[in-house]
Amino acid sequence: MFFSKKPHHTAIFDAFCACLGLGRDSREAAALIHEAYAEPENAPRPPRNRNVIYWTLLQDTASDPVSTTYNPETAGAGRNSVVVYTTLKYQLVIVCYGPDAEEYALRIRSMLYLDGAGFPRRILREAGIYPVPDPPQPSILYEEESSLWRKRADLTISLRIQHEQQASDRRSITVVPAVVLHK
């Protein structure tokens, strides 16, 4: 299934900013929160004493099948379109590095479910993203880097993301053709 990832990625970034109390356009948010690199071996290595949060969105293919609902909507004079809402399961993988890695992971885990204007859950819900409650505690690890240890906290949150697609565009019958039959 093809869809654009950018709107969902923007909403996730905005939700992280809301969890951490940062403005989405602030320098702090840009320095702290990053989407994971496609080629980790070529990713830049920030200093060990700098806090960094990397995240990625992975489709969960091992779980239940996709749920789909249909919603016929009138698109205008004599036209009907069928809108298909598909809910897919994803895993939001968050990796925090730095001296405050554990605190950032715990804060995201607890704040992500706050609802209301400007809070993370509403930001996600408005983008069609629904976090599954009660994620596991973050895993705290230490990675070796240049013969020194770097603190790391891993957190995985299950999400349900709703995608909207136009399934078809069908013309309605607006005029019934008249057929005259003679005996």
Phi, psi and omega in degrees: 000130182259134175205162179276128182276337189303314180299323179291322181292322177296318179295321179294317177300315179298322179293320176298316179300318179294321178299321186264000179071033181249149173285141185296335180258010183282157177295324181298316180295317180294327180279332187268316190254125182222144171286142183298148181281143180293329178241089185302331181292340179257004181289146177293148179254106177290159178302153182299331183271005179258134177278133179217140177241122175250144178216155175212156181245118182243135178287134181270098183268351184274352185260197185304162179295166180292140174259137184228137173232151181247146181219096178291127179233144176283127183260357180144189186305106174074012180238141173237142173231149178253123177259128180253126175255117180247130178254118180250151180263136181227163171242125174265109182261122183241128178235118180254133177242154172115177182298331181256023184303313182296318180296319178295316180297317179293322179295316178298315181302318183276325185278337185300336186261005177285133183247153179133172183301125178082358179268157188303316184297320178293320178302315180292315183299322179294339177264006180080024180247130183234108178287139178279127184297160173063059175288159179293162177296152177295149175268130180259126182228167172231129179252143177278135177216112180054048180064014175239163181258140180240132181283139182217141175231125180253136180221133177237127181238129177281138179231154168242126182241127180266129178247138179248131179223148171278116184282319181198169176230107184247142176274136176274159174279116181257333180229127178277125179292138180267131177239124181257123179251133177248145177261000000 
